[in-house]
Amino acid sequence: MNPLSRFWHDTMDIYHITETVVDGVTSSDYPTTPNHTAIPCHYSKGTLTVTGTDDAPTLINKYTLFCALDADVLEGDKVIVTQRNGKQTELTVGEEFPYTAHQEFSVKRNEKA
């Protein structure tokens, strides 16, 4: 068991992207049911970055997802994180950063204004 997982109070459902070919046309989509459910994780807002050179700066939040090394998460996957308070957030998984006892992923929030 990962010693850091004692501090992870969030869970995630993982959806692997799949490609289908119909009449010679390839399309990519996520399945309607998750490939893995209730995987322990920790969802965190890492930094707030100010970008832009004009009068109105642009603020960009950077989010990170922490999970065990054996979690089957791949770049491009969709995950739905259920936080400890019950709030659900849909994320797209980015670059992986593996460490000795866990792995971290940069993630992008999928939200509509």
C-alpha positions as CSV (number, residue, x, y, z in Angstrom):
1,M,0.0,0.0,0.0
2,N,1.2,3.5,-0.9
3,P,2.0,5.4,2.3
4,L,0.8,8.7,0.7
5,S,-2.7,7.2,0.0
6,R,-3.6,7.7,3.7
7,F,-3.9,11.4,2.8
8,W,-5.9,10.9,-0.3
9,H,-9.6,11.4,0.4
10,D,-10.8,11.7,-3.2
11,T,-11.7,9.0,-5.7
12,M,-11.7,8.9,-9.5
13,D,-13.4,7.0,-12.2
14,I,-11.1,6.5,-15.3
15,Y,-12.3,6.4,-18.9
16,H,-9.8,5.3,-21.5
17,I,-10.2,6.9,-24.9
18,T,-11.1,4.4,-27.6
19,E,-10.9,4.6,-31.4
20,T,-13.6,3.1,-33.6
21,V,-13.6,2.8,-37.4
22,V,-17.0,3.0,-39.2
23,D,-17.0,3.0,-43.0
24,G,-13.3,3.9,-43.1
25,V,-13.7,6.9,-40.8
26,T,-11.9,6.8,-37.5
27,S,-13.4,8.5,-34.5
28,S,-12.1,8.8,-30.9
29,D,-14.5,8.8,-28.0
30,Y,-14.8,7.8,-24.3
31,P,-16.9,4.9,-23.2
32,T,-20.2,5.5,-21.3
33,T,-19.1,3.3,-18.4
34,P,-15.7,3.8,-16.7
35,N,-12.8,1.4,-17.2
36,H,-11.9,1.7,-13.5
37,T,-14.0,3.1,-10.6
38,A,-13.4,4.4,-7.1
39,I,-9.6,4.6,-7.4
40,P,-8.0,6.6,-4.5
41,C,-6.4,9.9,-5.5
42,H,-5.8,13.5,-4.5
43,Y,-6.9,16.4,-6.7
44,S,-5.0,19.6,-6.1
45,K,-4.7,23.1,-7.5
46,G,-1.0,23.6,-7.8
47,T,-0.4,27.2,-8.9
48,L,-2.0,30.2,-10.2
49,T,-0.1,31.7,-13.1
50,V,-0.6,35.2,-14.5
51,T,0.1,35.5,-18.2
52,G,-0.4,38.2,-20.8
53,T,1.2,41.5,-21.6
54,D,-1.7,43.7,-22.2
55,D,-3.7,45.7,-19.6
56,A,-5.8,42.7,-18.6
57,P,-3.7,39.8,-17.4
58,T,-4.9,36.3,-18.0
59,L,-5.1,33.9,-15.0
60,I,-4.4,30.2,-15.5
61,N,-4.9,27.6,-12.8
62,K,-2.7,24.6,-13.0
63,Y,-4.2,21.4,-11.5
64,T,-2.5,18.2,-10.4
65,L,-3.8,14.6,-9.8
66,F,-1.9,12.3,-7.5
67,C,-2.4,8.5,-7.5
68,A,-0.7,5.2,-6.8
69,L,1.9,3.9,-9.3
70,D,-0.4,0.9,-10.2
71,A,-3.3,3.1,-11.1
72,D,-4.1,2.5,-14.8
73,V,-4.2,6.2,-15.9
74,L,-2.9,7.2,-19.4
75,E,-2.3,10.6,-21.0
76,G,-5.6,11.6,-22.8
77,D,-7.9,9.7,-20.4
78,K,-10.9,11.3,-19.0
79,V,-11.3,11.0,-15.2
80,I,-14.2,12.1,-13.0
81,V,-12.9,13.0,-9.5
82,T,-15.3,12.8,-6.6
83,Q,-13.8,15.0,-3.9
84,R,-14.3,14.4,-0.2
85,N,-17.2,16.8,-0.1
86,G,-19.0,15.0,-2.9
87,K,-18.3,17.5,-5.6
88,Q,-17.5,15.9,-8.9
89,T,-15.0,17.4,-11.4
90,E,-14.3,16.1,-14.9
91,L,-10.7,16.3,-16.0
92,T,-8.5,15.4,-19.0
93,V,-5.2,13.8,-18.1
94,G,-2.0,15.3,-19.3
95,E,1.6,14.6,-18.8
96,E,2.7,12.0,-16.2
97,F,5.4,12.5,-13.6
98,P,6.3,9.2,-12.0
99,Y,7.9,9.1,-8.5
100,T,9.1,6.3,-6.3
101,A,5.9,5.8,-4.4
102,H,3.3,7.6,-6.5
103,Q,2.6,9.3,-9.8
104,E,1.4,12.8,-10.6
105,F,-0.4,14.0,-13.7
106,S,-1.0,17.5,-14.9
107,V,-4.8,17.7,-15.6
108,K,-7.1,20.1,-17.4
109,R,-10.6,20.8,-16.0
110,N,-13.4,20.3,-18.5
111,E,-16.0,22.9,-17.6
112,K,-18.4,25.2,-19.3
113,A,-18.9,28.8,-18.3
